[in-house]
Amino acid sequence: MACAFFFDAEPVGELGVHALDACALCTKPLAQDSDIFMYRGDTPFCSDECRHEQMQLDAACARQAARAAARRQKQFSSGTEAGRARRESWEVSVAS
């Protein structure tokens, strides 16, 4: 959906807030004569502080996701090791 700044009238049947009319973090309306701080291509922010806060939130989420993935990988590999040890002990007892 296009920003209302570029059009004098809203498209027919599309009421509401346009994508670039409000800060993505604090939802403060963005004025036509003020700077808009962009992040990740098309996400607008009313100030450098809001943009920086969103960047910090995204980095924290990425770190948390990486830790969770590492835990899952560790659990998977330890589960695989335990399963392999059980199979090996079973094979030894059958062969004896």
C-alpha positions as CSV (number, residue, x, y, z in Angstrom):
1,M,0.0,0.0,0.0
2,A,1.4,3.4,-0.9
3,C,2.0,6.2,1.6
4,A,-0.7,8.8,1.9
5,F,2.0,11.5,1.5
6,F,2.2,10.7,-2.2
7,F,-1.6,10.9,-2.9
8,D,-4.1,13.6,-2.3
9,A,-7.0,11.1,-1.9
10,E,-7.2,7.6,-0.4
11,P,-7.9,4.8,-2.9
12,V,-11.5,3.9,-3.0
13,G,-12.4,1.2,-0.3
14,E,-9.1,1.4,1.5
15,L,-9.6,3.3,4.7
16,G,-7.1,3.4,7.6
17,V,-3.5,4.2,8.3
18,H,-1.0,3.9,5.5
19,A,2.3,2.1,6.0
20,L,4.5,5.2,6.1
21,D,2.1,7.5,8.1
22,A,3.1,6.4,11.6
23,C,6.2,5.3,13.5
24,A,6.5,1.5,13.5
25,L,7.5,1.4,17.2
26,C,5.6,4.2,19.0
27,T,2.9,4.7,16.4
28,K,3.4,8.5,16.5
29,P,2.0,10.1,13.3
30,L,4.8,11.1,10.9
31,A,4.5,14.7,9.7
32,Q,5.0,15.5,6.0
33,D,7.7,18.1,6.8
34,S,9.7,15.9,9.2
35,D,12.5,13.4,8.7
36,I,11.5,9.7,8.5
37,F,14.1,7.2,9.8
38,M,13.9,4.0,7.8
39,Y,15.0,0.5,8.9
40,R,14.9,-2.8,7.0
41,G,13.9,-1.2,3.8
42,D,10.4,0.0,4.3
43,T,9.9,0.3,8.1
44,P,9.5,4.0,9.2
45,F,10.4,5.5,12.5
46,C,9.8,9.0,13.9
47,S,13.2,9.4,15.4
48,D,16.7,7.9,15.4
49,E,16.0,6.7,19.0
50,C,12.9,4.7,18.0
51,R,14.8,3.2,15.1
52,H,17.7,2.3,17.4
53,E,15.4,0.8,20.0
54,Q,13.8,-1.4,17.3
55,M,17.3,-2.5,16.1
56,Q,18.2,-3.5,19.7
57,L,15.0,-5.4,20.0
58,D,15.7,-7.3,16.7
59,A,19.3,-8.0,17.8
60,A,18.0,-9.4,21.2
61,C,15.5,-11.6,19.4
62,A,18.1,-12.9,17.0
63,R,20.5,-13.7,19.9
64,Q,17.7,-15.5,21.7
65,A,16.8,-17.5,18.6
66,A,20.4,-18.4,18.1
67,R,20.7,-19.7,21.7
68,A,17.5,-21.7,21.3
69,A,18.8,-23.2,18.0
70,A,22.1,-24.1,19.7
71,R,20.2,-25.7,22.6
72,R,18.0,-27.7,20.2
73,Q,21.1,-28.8,18.2
74,K,22.9,-29.8,21.4
75,Q,19.9,-31.8,22.6
76,F,19.5,-33.4,19.2
77,S,23.2,-34.4,19.0
78,S,23.2,-35.7,22.6
79,G,20.0,-37.6,21.9
80,T,21.7,-39.1,18.8
81,E,24.7,-40.1,20.8
82,A,22.6,-41.8,23.5
83,G,20.6,-43.6,20.8
84,R,23.8,-44.7,19.1
85,A,25.2,-46.0,22.5
86,R,22.1,-48.0,23.1
87,R,22.2,-49.5,19.6
88,E,25.9,-50.4,20.1
89,S,25.3,-52.0,23.5
90,W,22.4,-54.0,22.0
91,E,24.5,-55.1,19.1
92,V,27.2,-56.3,21.4
93,S,24.9,-58.2,23.7
94,V,23.2,-59.9,20.7
95,A,26.5,-60.8,19.2
96,S,27.9,-62.3,22.4
